[in-house]
């Protein structure tokens, strides 16, 4: 089975703090007590690479700093960490996207992976100037990636699609390495694009059996194209030396959240057109009761935050056990985050990763380098 990989998160979506920073998928972004400065985000990046994370996801959206610009700045203040940067088919033409990624890997080899984001909210997309519906966005994404990957391969591309066209198109400088493509989408249209183009299919953290069922659908779709994908899950983390300490921290994060705040956030999130967001909302039902939806899997973050809304919570050994449960259904990559991101990177990296190493499930990329 594929070796496990762990990635962290760079909080450009409102900064960071000791409470849940909300926002995304139809709700207004929150504000952390630690602004998203290069100085602070650089601290997070350096802590992540120090403890053994391979990469860091940099989010995209109306409430975020630009992922490309931010990651380029952070390469200068970190050493080896790879950045999982958003590639938006709605925001740039295929040739420029291929050229941007080529420049990145040629000037900073080994530092770029791509998170292809089609856009889940119609209102947000219109603010970007994109008036296509959800199904059309996935169809355009298919055309976009077809062109970009052909350009990276050194082909001269003539392509006339429904949404995108290029003529006699070729890159004058080829990438010294091809960035891996990470892609998420829970709808049938999203899975079809992932099956054709992704290297890693991403999903949010539902209980392992539900994740396994979804991954099997993606696996079958990819097989129709003669492809095999790797699979990743996006989660938060609250890891402590004891289970009691971890659950105390989880309770603290939601203790001061009012029912009015939850209702307002959930109303915004329920307007989302994202199938993945709907699945997240169904896990907790907008209530602070019954948030442990599976042993050591907690849905509290999703009360205030769009997107990934579940967290690993427990002792180092308990979280390692849950990671093994995800591994058994096919997950080999984990994109994690926590509040605050600086401290939580150390809790996980100095507690859970060594436990996984003792079990023979993970090896430190820093040691290998």
Protein Blocks (a to p, Z undefined) as FASTA:
>chain_A
ZZddddddddfegpaafbdceeeehiacdddfbdcbfklmmmmmmmmmmnopabdcdded
jkbccfklmmmmmmmmcfklccdddddfklocfklmmmmmmmmmmmmghiaccdddebja
fklmmmnopabdfklmmmmmmmmmmmmmmmmnopacddddfkbccehiacfbdcfbdcdd
ddddfbfklmmmmmmmmmbdcdddddfklmmmmmmmmmmmmmmnopacdddddddddddf
bfklmmmmmmmmmmmpcfklmmmmmmmmmmpcbfklmmmmmmnnopaghkalbghiafkl
mmmpghjfbdceddfklmmmmmmmmmmnopabdcdddddfklmmmmmmmmmmmmmmmnop
accfklmZZ
